[in-house]
Amino acid sequence: MNKTMLLQIVIWILAIYGLIEISINIFNGIAMVNNNIKDMYILIAVKNQEDTIEGIVRSIVFKNIYYKNEDMFNNILIADMGSTDDTINILRKLSKEYSFLKIVDCKESQEFLYNILGKQK
């Protein structure tokens, strides 16, 4: 593996981690304002992330436990956007460990969003 490819991988990992951290901070801010967080969802769209997805999901779970906000991440929806690697199998394994984790494909995620927003197709 050359230096450029390694640098790109590191940048992508940091970008994904940064996105998750920003989402968590926004979610924490909203939760402080609105205590009715059981109806809130985190939606993560992934494609071919077998090397990073387990770490991302476990990071969210760890933050939940670390901040003692057991109800904070009650609903996490991960939409697989057509992965061709082992991402979906890793997600299925994680969904068995964490009941609040729901795995869907691209079409199911769209239907889920329509249902949440109360829109008709």
N, C-alpha and C positions, 0 to 999 in steps of 0.2 A: 504494500500500500504506500503510495507516495505522500509527500507532505501536504500537498494541496487537497487531496481527498480526505486525509486525516483532519485537516483544518476545517473543511466543510462539514464533516461529521460532528466535530466539537461545536461548531457554530449552530448547527441544527438542534443538537441536544440542549444547548444553552437557550436557544430560542423557544423550544417547547417547554422547558422548565420555567422560563420567564413568563410565558403565556399562562401556565398553570398557576404560578404565584400571583400574577395580576388578577386572574379569575378568582382565586381564593380571597384576595384582599377585597375585591369588589363584593363578593358574596358575603364576607364577614361584615362589611359596612352596611349592606342591605339588611342583613339579619339583625343588626343592632337597632335599625330603624323599625323593622317589621318583624315582630316575634312570631308571626304565623309562617314559619319557614318550611313546614311539612309539605306545602304545595309547590315548593321551588325545586327546580331540576338543574343539574349540571349536564350539559350536552357536550360530548367530546367526539369529534369526527376523526377517524383514523384510517390510514391506508398503508399497508406494508411497514408496520412499526414494530416488528417482532423483537427488535433489539432494545426498544425503549418503553413499550407500553406497560409492561409489568412494573417497572420502576415508577412510572408516572402514577398509575393507579395506587400502588402501595404508598407513594408519597402523600397522596390525598388522604388515604386512610390514616396514615401516621399523623398527619396534621390534625385530623379530626380527633384522634385519641390524645395527642399532645396538648391541644387547647381545651380538652375536656368538653367538647361540644358534640356529644353523642348524637344529637338530633340534627346537627348542622348539615351533614351530607347524607340526607335520608334517601335521596333519589339521584342516582348517577346513571345517565343513559349514554352508552358508547355505541356510536354508529360506525360500523365497518363499511367503508366506501369501496369495497371490491378488492380486498387484499388478496394477493397471490402467494404470500408467504405464510408463516405459522401464526400470524397475529390473531386470527379468529379462534384458534385452539387455545392460545394463552388467555384470551378474554373469557372463553367458556370455563376454563379452569378457575379463573379469578371470580367469576360469577357464582360458582359453587361455594367459594369461601365467604363471599360477601353478599348477603341477601339484598342489599340496597342497590346492587349493580345489575343493570339490565343491558343485554347485548342485542342489538338489532342491525339489520342491513340498511342500506340507503333508502329503499322504498318504505320500510317500516318506520324509519325515523321521520320521513316526510308525513306519513299518516299520523304518527304520534304528535307531531307539531300541529297539524291541522286540528286534531282532537283537543289539544291543550288550548289552542287559540279560538276554538269554537267556530272554525271556518268550514265551509263546504268546499269539496273539490270542484 
